[in-house]
Amino acid sequence: MGFSGGMVLNGGYRAWIASGRRVSKGAETIPAATFTARPRRGVICNKDDVRAVLDDPGVALVNALSAEQFHGTGGLVFGRPGRIMNSTNAPYAEVCDMETGIFSDAGALLELFTSAGATPDKKVVNYCGGGISATLGFFAQKAIGYEDVALYDASMQEWGKDESLPMEKS
């Protein structure tokens, strides 16, 4: 969202400590700076952006929810059961080890996303229930070299409640 060069700590704080890296316990003084955030169009999508690419073969819409939620057969429902029309499923729980927070290896991630139709040559739009779980897919795709990756932040919280937007279930 307007800042480039950000990073994700693979495995989080626990992995940092487990690898023997240093942490400080005292207060740190950080020099003041000015930053003006400028939204980067195309990285964060809204429902109109998603609706515009529903039938675009160059775009992969990837649902990060569980298979049950994707198929509309169980789990938490966001407005209506099922998924955005023409989307595929790459569950967030397969992107990383849920106990450690460490991402799966690059080969496994590439297999997960390509088997869902999200190949590196396509624009990939990730979504979930409310834009949280889908960020795992977003960051994993960036980490393995995908260039055109986006997040539908409002996700099913918005889409599922709008009866005019197409959904499907199986």
C-alpha positions as CSV (number, residue, x, y, z in Angstrom):
1,M,0.0,0.0,0.0
2,G,2.5,2.6,-1.1
3,F,5.6,1.2,0.4
4,S,8.1,-1.0,-1.4
5,G,10.9,-3.0,0.0
6,G,8.9,-4.5,2.9
7,M,9.7,-8.0,4.1
8,V,8.0,-10.9,5.8
9,L,9.8,-12.6,8.7
10,N,9.3,-16.3,7.7
11,G,8.3,-18.1,10.9
12,G,7.9,-14.9,12.8
13,Y,9.5,-13.9,16.1
14,R,9.7,-17.6,17.3
15,A,11.8,-18.5,14.3
16,W,14.0,-15.5,14.7
17,I,14.8,-16.4,18.4
18,A,15.1,-20.2,17.5
19,S,17.8,-19.3,14.9
20,G,19.9,-17.5,17.6
21,R,19.4,-14.0,16.2
22,R,19.7,-11.1,18.6
23,V,16.9,-9.0,20.0
24,S,17.0,-5.9,22.0
25,K,15.2,-5.5,25.3
26,G,15.6,-1.8,25.8
27,A,13.9,1.2,24.2
28,E,15.3,2.0,20.7
29,T,15.5,5.5,19.4
30,I,14.4,5.7,15.8
31,P,15.0,9.0,13.9
32,A,11.8,10.7,12.8
33,A,11.0,10.6,9.1
34,T,8.2,11.6,6.8
35,F,6.3,9.1,4.8
36,T,3.4,9.7,2.5
37,A,1.5,6.5,1.6
38,R,0.2,6.3,-2.0
39,P,-2.0,3.4,-2.9
40,R,-0.5,1.2,-5.6
41,R,-3.3,0.5,-8.0
42,G,-3.6,-3.2,-8.9
43,V,-2.1,-4.5,-5.6
44,I,-5.3,-4.0,-3.6
45,C,-8.4,-4.9,-5.6
46,N,-12.0,-3.9,-5.0
47,K,-15.2,-5.8,-6.1
48,D,-15.3,-3.8,-9.4
49,D,-11.7,-4.9,-10.2
50,V,-12.6,-8.5,-9.5
51,R,-15.9,-8.4,-11.4
52,A,-13.9,-7.0,-14.4
53,V,-11.6,-10.1,-14.6
54,L,-14.1,-12.9,-13.9
55,D,-13.8,-14.3,-17.4
56,D,-10.2,-13.2,-18.1
57,P,-8.0,-16.3,-18.9
58,G,-4.9,-14.2,-18.0
59,V,-6.1,-13.8,-14.4
60,A,-6.3,-16.5,-11.7
61,L,-8.8,-15.8,-8.8
62,V,-7.5,-17.8,-5.9
63,N,-9.6,-18.6,-2.9
64,A,-7.5,-19.2,0.3
65,L,-10.3,-20.6,2.4
66,S,-10.7,-24.3,3.3
67,A,-11.9,-26.7,0.7
68,E,-15.3,-27.0,2.5
69,Q,-15.8,-23.2,2.4
70,F,-14.7,-23.1,-1.2
71,H,-17.2,-25.8,-2.2
72,G,-19.9,-24.3,0.0
73,T,-20.3,-27.5,2.0
74,G,-19.2,-26.3,5.5
75,G,-17.2,-24.0,7.6
76,L,-17.8,-20.3,8.2
77,V,-20.1,-18.7,5.6
78,F,-19.6,-15.1,4.5
79,G,-23.0,-14.0,3.3
80,R,-23.6,-16.9,0.9
81,P,-21.9,-20.3,0.8
82,G,-19.4,-21.0,-2.0
83,R,-16.9,-19.0,-3.9
84,I,-16.5,-16.3,-6.4
85,M,-17.4,-17.6,-9.9
86,N,-14.4,-19.0,-11.8
87,S,-12.1,-19.0,-8.9
88,T,-9.9,-21.9,-7.7
89,N,-8.7,-23.1,-4.3
90,A,-5.3,-23.0,-2.7
91,P,-6.1,-23.2,1.1
92,Y,-4.0,-21.0,3.3
93,A,-3.3,-24.0,5.6
94,E,-1.2,-25.5,2.8
95,V,0.9,-22.4,2.3
96,C,2.8,-22.7,5.5
97,D,3.2,-24.9,8.6
98,M,0.4,-23.6,10.8
99,E,2.4,-24.5,14.0
100,T,5.6,-22.8,13.1
101,G,4.4,-20.1,10.7
102,I,7.2,-21.2,8.3
103,F,6.3,-21.1,4.6
104,S,6.3,-24.4,2.6
105,D,9.3,-24.8,0.3
106,A,9.3,-23.1,-3.0
107,G,8.6,-26.3,-5.0
108,A,5.6,-27.2,-2.9
109,L,4.2,-23.6,-3.2
110,L,4.7,-23.6,-6.9
111,E,2.9,-26.9,-7.2
112,L,0.0,-25.7,-4.9
113,F,-0.5,-22.5,-6.9
114,T,0.0,-24.0,-10.4
115,S,-2.4,-26.9,-9.6
116,A,-4.9,-24.2,-8.8
117,G,-4.3,-22.5,-12.2
118,A,-2.3,-19.7,-10.7
119,T,0.8,-19.9,-12.9
120,P,3.6,-17.3,-12.7
121,D,2.6,-15.8,-16.1
122,K,-0.8,-14.8,-14.9
123,K,-2.1,-12.0,-12.7
124,V,-3.1,-13.6,-9.5
125,V,-5.9,-12.1,-7.3
126,N,-6.0,-13.7,-3.9
127,Y,-9.1,-13.6,-1.7
128,C,-10.6,-15.3,1.4
129,G,-13.2,-14.3,4.0
130,G,-11.9,-10.9,4.9
131,G,-8.5,-10.4,3.3
132,I,-6.4,-11.9,6.1
133,S,-5.8,-15.6,5.1
134,A,-5.3,-14.6,1.5
135,T,-2.2,-12.5,2.4
136,L,-0.4,-15.8,3.0
137,G,-0.9,-16.7,-0.6
138,F,0.0,-13.2,-1.7
139,F,3.3,-13.1,0.2
140,A,4.2,-16.7,-0.8
141,Q,3.6,-16.0,-4.5
142,K,5.8,-12.9,-4.2
143,A,8.5,-15.0,-2.4
144,I,8.7,-17.6,-5.2
145,G,8.9,-15.0,-8.0
146,Y,5.3,-14.2,-9.1
147,E,5.3,-10.7,-10.3
148,D,1.6,-9.7,-10.8
149,V,0.0,-10.5,-7.5
150,A,-3.0,-8.8,-5.9
151,L,-5.3,-9.0,-2.9
152,Y,-9.0,-8.5,-2.8
153,D,-9.1,-7.1,0.7
154,A,-12.8,-7.0,1.3
155,S,-13.1,-10.6,-0.1
156,M,-16.1,-12.7,0.8
157,Q,-17.2,-10.3,3.5
158,E,-18.2,-8.0,0.7
159,W,-18.8,-10.3,-2.3
160,G,-20.9,-12.9,-0.5
161,K,-23.3,-10.3,0.9
162,D,-24.0,-8.7,-2.5
163,E,-26.6,-10.8,-4.3
164,S,-25.8,-9.2,-7.6
165,L,-22.3,-10.7,-7.7
166,P,-21.9,-14.2,-9.2
167,M,-21.0,-17.1,-7.0
168,E,-20.9,-20.9,-7.4
169,K,-20.7,-23.9,-5.2
170,S,-20.2,-27.6,-5.7
